């Protein structure tokens, strides 16, 4: 029985691994600082204590842990010769990675509903999205994400692994690991595919329906300035949704037999590094409320420093 796996990752790139280490380390530090900044600003500025920024803060927190599960181990492997991970550690990594990833998918769906309630039902918005409802929705996203993750990780690691132990990836993802099982995996793959549909397609369709209603409402707004402001509040969310769901659907909503290691690794980099990087950049650069709050917080800190 297999007791450890070898993470091949980017080992075929040879000396380029050192350059990749520098690039990924820089991106990881930017992701951490960006998400921590957003969470800190939302907590400290009273004007951002609204449902939209409440969910944004939770999304930033989730993405911070999401990258922490993968990137530190990947950075260590880029510098080490023995790129191994024990069997139980691989299972734990997959569980937490999928848990935070699925939580993010569900949170993006809830954020779509929040925009729908704010734009299409502004008078009922305080009732539809009161703090009790927000808390329940956030809790449901977390519980749902980790229950789905537990189901998938249990399906993968209940399979027998009795020979091959080289994972052609830089972390323990579903397809590269399930490829190593020494038995027929069709039933397990079908159940995992159903889980993928539930956590990717269903929230995405919900977001599409929400935004179709939002678009109809926005087009009825008489003033151009009002339409522009309504569109701007949705643009940041839509950008993150397209990148996150697009990459994740490409990887997980197809048979593992179609897994192509080099091409899929690039797509995986997009949703494990680019999406968490995109989140703070999009929401800080495109969102005036966050920009103003950030200036206020930095202004207070500079005054405290001078005093």
C-alpha positions as CSV (number, residue, x, y, z in Angstrom):
1,X,0.0,0.0,0.0
2,X,1.1,3.5,-0.8
3,X,2.3,5.5,2.3
4,X,3.5,8.7,0.5
5,X,3.2,10.5,-2.8
6,X,5.7,12.3,-4.9
7,X,4.4,15.7,-6.2
8,X,6.1,16.0,-9.6
9,X,4.8,19.6,-10.0
10,X,7.2,21.7,-12.0
11,X,10.2,19.3,-11.6
12,X,10.4,18.8,-15.4
13,X,11.3,22.5,-15.8
14,X,14.7,22.1,-14.2
15,X,16.5,25.3,-13.4
16,X,13.4,27.4,-14.2
17,X,12.0,26.2,-10.8
18,X,14.1,28.9,-9.0
19,X,12.6,31.6,-11.1
20,X,9.1,30.2,-10.5
21,X,9.8,30.1,-6.8
22,X,10.6,33.9,-6.8
23,X,7.5,34.7,-8.9
24,X,5.1,32.5,-6.9
25,X,6.5,33.8,-3.6
26,X,5.9,37.4,-4.7
27,X,2.4,36.6,-5.8
28,X,1.7,34.7,-2.6
29,X,2.8,37.7,-0.5
30,X,0.7,40.1,-2.7
31,X,-2.4,37.7,-2.2
32,X,-1.8,37.7,1.6
33,X,-1.3,41.4,2.0
34,X,-4.2,42.2,-0.4
35,X,-6.8,40.0,1.3
36,X,-5.6,41.0,4.8
37,X,-5.9,44.7,3.9
38,X,-9.4,44.2,2.6
39,X,-10.5,42.4,5.7
40,X,-8.8,45.0,8.0
41,X,-10.4,48.0,6.1
42,X,-13.9,46.4,6.2
43,X,-13.6,45.8,9.9
44,X,-12.3,49.3,10.8
45,X,-14.5,51.4,8.5
46,X,-18.1,51.7,9.7
47,X,-19.3,52.7,6.2
48,X,-18.4,49.3,4.9
49,X,-20.5,47.4,7.5
50,X,-23.0,46.4,4.9
51,X,-24.0,42.9,3.7
52,X,-22.0,43.3,0.4
53,X,-18.7,44.0,2.2
54,X,-19.5,41.5,5.0
55,X,-19.5,38.7,2.3
56,X,-16.5,40.2,0.6
57,X,-14.6,40.1,4.0
58,X,-15.5,36.4,4.4
59,X,-14.5,35.7,0.8
60,X,-11.1,37.3,1.4
61,X,-10.6,35.3,4.6
62,X,-11.6,32.1,2.9
63,X,-9.2,32.8,0.0
64,X,-6.3,33.5,2.4
65,X,-6.7,30.1,3.9
66,X,-7.4,28.6,0.5
67,X,-3.9,29.7,-0.8
68,X,-2.3,28.8,2.5
69,X,-3.3,25.1,2.0
70,X,-1.5,24.9,-1.3
71,X,1.2,27.6,-1.9
72,X,3.6,27.1,1.0
73,X,4.0,23.4,0.2
74,X,4.4,24.2,-3.5
75,X,7.1,26.8,-2.7
76,X,9.0,24.3,-0.5
77,X,8.9,21.7,-3.3
78,X,10.2,24.1,-5.8
79,X,13.4,24.3,-3.7
80,X,13.7,20.7,-2.5
81,X,14.8,17.5,-4.1
82,X,12.5,15.1,-2.3
83,X,9.1,16.5,-3.3
84,X,7.0,14.1,-1.1
85,X,3.8,14.3,0.9
86,X,2.5,11.6,3.2
87,X,-0.7,9.8,2.4
88,X,-2.7,11.3,5.3
89,X,-1.3,14.8,4.6
90,X,-2.4,14.5,1.0
91,X,-5.9,13.7,2.1
92,X,-5.9,16.6,4.5
93,X,-4.7,19.0,1.9
94,X,-7.4,17.9,-0.6
95,X,-10.1,18.2,2.1
96,X,-9.1,21.8,3.1
97,X,-8.4,22.9,-0.5
98,X,-11.8,21.7,-1.7
99,X,-13.5,22.9,1.4
100,X,-12.4,26.5,1.0
101,X,-12.8,26.3,-2.9
102,X,-16.4,25.1,-2.6
103,X,-17.1,27.7,0.1
104,X,-15.9,30.4,-2.3
105,X,-18.2,29.1,-5.0
106,X,-21.2,29.2,-2.7
107,X,-20.2,32.7,-1.4
108,X,-20.0,34.1,-4.9
109,X,-23.6,32.8,-5.5
110,X,-24.8,34.5,-2.3
111,X,-23.0,37.7,-3.3
112,X,-25.0,37.5,-6.6
113,X,-28.2,37.2,-4.6
114,X,-27.1,40.2,-2.5
115,X,-26.7,42.4,-5.6
116,X,-30.1,41.2,-6.9
117,X,-31.8,42.1,-3.6
118,X,-30.0,45.5,-3.5
119,X,-30.8,46.6,-7.1
120,X,-34.1,44.9,-7.8
121,X,-35.7,45.2,-4.4
122,X,-34.1,48.2,-2.7
123,X,-37.0,49.0,-0.4
124,X,-37.1,45.4,1.0
125,X,-33.3,45.1,1.0
126,X,-32.8,45.8,4.8
127,X,-35.3,43.0,5.5
128,X,-34.1,40.5,2.9
129,X,-30.5,40.9,3.9
130,X,-30.6,41.7,7.6
131,X,-27.6,40.6,9.7
132,X,-29.3,37.4,10.9
133,X,-29.9,36.3,7.3
134,X,-26.3,37.2,6.3
135,X,-24.9,35.2,9.2
136,X,-27.0,32.2,8.3
137,X,-26.1,32.4,4.6
138,X,-22.4,32.6,5.4
139,X,-22.6,29.7,7.9
140,X,-24.5,27.6,5.3
141,X,-21.8,28.3,2.7
142,X,-19.0,27.1,5.1
143,X,-20.9,24.0,6.3
144,X,-22.0,23.1,2.7
145,X,-18.5,23.6,1.4
146,X,-16.8,21.4,3.9
147,X,-19.5,18.7,3.8
148,X,-19.1,18.4,0.0
149,X,-15.3,18.4,0.5
150,X,-15.5,15.6,3.1
151,X,-17.6,13.6,0.7
152,X,-15.3,14.0,-2.3
153,X,-12.0,13.4,-0.3
154,X,-13.5,10.3,1.3
155,X,-14.5,9.0,-2.1
156,X,-11.0,9.5,-3.5
157,X,-9.0,8.2,-0.5
158,X,-11.2,5.2,0.1
159,X,-9.8,3.8,-3.2
160,X,-6.9,1.3,-3.0
161,X,-3.5,2.8,-3.9
162,X,-1.1,-0.1,-4.3
163,X,1.7,0.9,-6.7
164,X,2.1,4.2,-8.6
165,X,2.6,7.1,-6.2
166,X,3.8,10.0,-8.5
167,X,1.2,12.8,-8.6
168,X,1.7,14.7,-11.8
169,X,0.7,18.0,-10.2
170,X,1.9,20.5,-7.6
171,X,-0.7,19.6,-5.0
172,X,-3.2,16.8,-4.2
173,X,-6.0,17.5,-6.6
174,X,-8.8,15.1,-7.5
175,X,-7.9,14.0,-11.1
176,X,-4.1,13.4,-10.6
177,X,-4.7,11.4,-7.4
178,X,-7.6,9.3,-8.6
179,X,-5.5,8.4,-11.7
180,X,-3.2,6.4,-9.3
181,X,-5.9,4.1,-7.9
182,X,-5.4,0.5,-8.8
183,X,-9.1,-0.3,-9.3
184,X,-12.0,0.8,-11.4
185,X,-13.0,4.4,-10.4
186,X,-16.1,5.0,-12.6
187,X,-18.7,5.0,-9.8
188,X,-16.5,7.3,-7.6
189,X,-15.9,9.6,-10.6
190,X,-19.6,9.8,-11.3
191,X,-20.5,10.8,-7.7
192,X,-17.7,13.4,-7.7
193,X,-19.0,14.7,-11.0
194,X,-22.5,15.1,-9.5
195,X,-20.9,17.0,-6.6
196,X,-19.1,19.2,-9.1
197,X,-22.4,20.0,-10.8
198,X,-24.1,20.9,-7.5
199,X,-21.3,23.2,-6.3
200,X,-20.4,24.8,-9.7
201,X,-23.2,24.7,-12.1
202,X,-26.1,25.3,-9.7
203,X,-24.6,28.5,-8.1
204,X,-23.5,29.7,-11.5
205,X,-27.0,29.4,-13.0
206,X,-28.3,31.1,-9.9
207,X,-25.9,34.0,-10.5
208,X,-26.9,34.1,-14.2
209,X,-30.6,34.4,-13.3
210,X,-29.8,37.0,-10.7
211,X,-27.9,39.1,-13.2
212,X,-30.5,38.8,-15.9
213,X,-33.0,40.3,-13.4
214,X,-30.4,43.0,-12.4
215,X,-29.8,43.9,-16.1
216,X,-33.6,44.3,-16.7
217,X,-33.9,46.6,-13.6
218,X,-30.8,48.6,-14.5
219,X,-32.0,49.3,-18.1
220,X,-35.2,50.8,-16.6
221,X,-33.2,53.4,-14.6
222,X,-33.8,56.7,-16.4
223,X,-30.5,58.5,-15.6
224,X,-27.2,57.5,-17.2
225,X,-25.4,58.1,-14.0
226,X,-27.7,55.8,-12.1
227,X,-27.2,53.0,-14.6
228,X,-23.4,53.5,-14.5
229,X,-23.3,53.3,-10.7
230,X,-25.5,50.2,-10.7
231,X,-23.3,48.5,-13.3
232,X,-20.1,49.4,-11.4
233,X,-21.3,47.7,-8.2
234,X,-21.7,44.4,-10.1
235,X,-18.6,44.6,-12.4
236,X,-16.1,43.5,-9.7
237,X,-18.2,40.5,-8.7
238,X,-18.8,39.4,-12.3
239,X,-15.1,39.6,-13.1
240,X,-14.2,37.3,-10.2
241,X,-17.2,34.9,-11.0
242,X,-16.1,34.5,-14.7
243,X,-12.5,33.6,-13.8
244,X,-13.3,31.4,-10.8
245,X,-16.2,29.4,-12.3
246,X,-14.6,29.3,-15.8
247,X,-11.3,27.7,-14.7
248,X,-12.9,25.4,-12.0
249,X,-15.6,24.1,-14.5
250,X,-12.9,23.4,-17.1
251,X,-11.0,21.2,-14.6
252,X,-13.7,19.5,-12.6
253,X,-16.7,19.1,-15.0
254,X,-15.1,16.5,-17.3
255,X,-14.0,12.9,-17.0
256,X,-10.6,12.4,-15.4
257,X,-9.5,10.4,-18.5
258,X,-9.4,13.8,-20.3
259,X,-6.8,15.1,-17.7
260,X,-3.8,16.7,-19.5
261,X,-1.1,17.4,-16.9
262,X,0.8,20.4,-18.5
263,X,-2.3,22.2,-19.8
264,X,-4.4,21.6,-16.7
265,X,-1.6,22.8,-14.4
266,X,-1.7,26.2,-16.1
267,X,-5.5,26.4,-15.7
268,X,-5.1,25.3,-12.0
269,X,-2.5,28.1,-11.5
270,X,-5.2,30.5,-12.7
271,X,-7.8,29.6,-10.0
272,X,-5.3,28.8,-7.2
273,X,-3.2,31.9,-7.7
274,X,-4.7,34.4,-10.2
275,X,-8.3,34.3,-8.7
276,X,-7.2,35.0,-5.1
277,X,-4.9,37.7,-6.5
278,X,-7.7,39.1,-8.6
279,X,-10.1,39.4,-5.8
280,X,-8.4,42.2,-3.7
281,X,-7.1,43.9,-6.8
282,X,-10.5,44.1,-8.5
283,X,-12.4,45.1,-5.4
284,X,-9.9,47.7,-4.4
285,X,-9.1,49.2,-7.8
286,X,-12.6,49.3,-9.1
287,X,-14.5,50.0,-5.9
288,X,-14.6,53.7,-4.8
289,X,-16.0,52.8,-1.4
290,X,-13.1,50.6,-0.6
291,X,-10.6,53.2,-2.0
292,X,-12.1,55.9,0.2
293,X,-12.1,53.6,3.3
294,X,-8.5,52.6,2.6
295,X,-7.4,56.2,2.4
296,X,-9.2,57.0,5.7
297,X,-7.6,54.0,7.5
298,X,-4.2,54.9,6.2
299,X,-4.8,58.5,7.1
300,X,-5.6,57.6,10.7
301,X,-2.5,55.4,10.9
302,X,-0.2,58.1,9.6
303,X,-1.7,60.6,12.1
304,X,-1.2,58.1,15.0
305,X,2.4,57.6,13.8
306,X,3.1,61.4,13.8
307,X,1.5,61.8,17.2
